[in-house]
Amino acid sequence: MTARRGPRSARRDRMVALFLLGLLLFNPPLLRLFGMEGDVFGLPMLYVYILGAWAAVIALAALAAER
């Protein structure tokens, strides 16, 4: 017996997966990897990583919500 899943449940599944990805990306052990010395275009690597990951999560949320 298979249950039919509508577009709402598929969207919900994508949003839950995106939330879990966000938890992983902003996990302190992973952030510690980018807290080292060095810079990208004059900005610390940690700042570049946080802003890049944040932008990626927002873009993926927009794509998931649009479908």
C-alpha positions, 0 to 999 in steps of 0.5 A: 500500500503506497500513500500518495504524497502531494506537492505540499509534503514534498515541499515540507520534506525539502524544507526539513532537509534544508533546515538540517543542512543549515544546522550542519553548516553552522555547527561550531566544529565546522565553523572552527575549521574556518576560524583560522588565520587568512583572508579572502579579499581582505575579509577573515575566512570565517566571515566569508564562510558564514555569509556564503553559507547563509546566502546559499541557504536563503537561495535554496529556500527560495528555490524550494518554496518556488517549486 
